Amino acid sequence: MMQSRSRVSFNSLASPDRLGESTRAPGQCQKAQMENPLSFQPVAVRTQLDDALAAELEELRRRTLHRRLRSVSGRQAARMTVDGRECLMLAGSNYLDLAADARVVDAARDAAQAYGAAAGGSRLINGNLDLHEALERELAAFAGHEAALVFSTGYMANLGVLTALCGPGDVIVSDALNHASIVDACRLARAETRVFAHNDPADFARVAGGLAGFRRRVLVVDGVYSMDGDVARLAELVPIARAHDMVVVLDDAHGLGVLGAHGRGVASLTGVTVDVLIGNLGKSLGSFGAFVAGSLLLREYLVNTARSFIFTCALAPPALGAARAALAVARAEPERRKLLLERAEQLRAGLQSLGWNTLRSTTQIVPALVGENAATLRVSDQLLARGIYAQGIRHPSVPHGSARIRLTPTCAHSLDDVARVVAAFAEIVP
């Protein structure tokens, strides 16, 4: 008969002889020997690398480019606690207020209970759950494409797509203000990269006219530019791309769920069709992860060639469950999109009435241009002191000399909340 297993503690794994306790009665170990080994505090030793890093960090401070993490607590909402202070949260991407919606949270919990906390491996090994495939079918239908493929993050989706589609002998044409993940993907693809002036169809036409001799030509743009809040001029850009036999890749992380018919994003808003659509599950849909939508053949190709899909653990069940529930809520409650855009317009108009430059913003991303880094940090600190959390954005997120406060309201913010933010900006001295 098999004996029952006894519980083994950390300390029982050590031999009494090795501890110098061979003559001590059981239960009489010294206090120090009963402490949890995981409580051990390593001694800090300054290394040559540390010295070099300290010098580089000091240079960032000198240029007012040093960053630090703020402590945020509480459920995702219009109000949260930042560094111990209750604030209006205007620095997130929970646009439709779904991250803490009871239906979304319940779906995440149910998925965790049914499948566990993790997928257990990569999609091509043992992590391809029926939850992944169900979500992908729903995302494809929502986006208006044949198929979809879930990635772990938006960054990984952009890297996966561009490095799979492009290589030596190909060319990628990229907007000057594309997201950093697109910039990095262009570098890693080892294709030639050409950059055109931000959202400028004429300059894009100039660049597109000089691409003869490349095997594959790809146009990649953001749908909504995350630091300016303007929308890609796809109605003008896409016809130019088609005239030059280019593949069109659209990263619509901030447009999907918010803009266009039924929240289908910037392609829907502008009336065009793209070859590859990249969307995000962690912004409007309040979950985590990303997806790529396109043809069935594109999906099959990415499964076989996209390294950031192949060589990573699959998205966890709670994130999948939450995304499915959030997608259903977003589709069933279009008033969330309407209210979000109303609040953004009220905020934008209020700032403009005070003389603040909101750049080209027409969406839920509302920048307030300051200019210099130090002045931007002062504005951010003054807002925080007034109970408003909006992050100061500096280079390399934006070009030098164009530092700004980036405000992102949600549909959960009230008119009084917007008025409070505008009143705070009226008092601030950069």
Helices and strands as residue ranges (DSSP letters): G 11-13, H 16-19, H 31-34, G 37-39, H 48-62, E 72-73, E 79-82, E 85-89, H 102-115, H 130-143, E 147-151, H 154-165, E 171-175, H 180-189, E 192-196, H 201-208, E 217-222, H 234-243, E 247-251, G 261-263, H 266-270, E 276-280, E 290-294, H 296-305, H 307-310, H 317-332, H 335-353, E 366-371, H 373-385, E 388-389, E 391-393, E 403-407, H 415-427
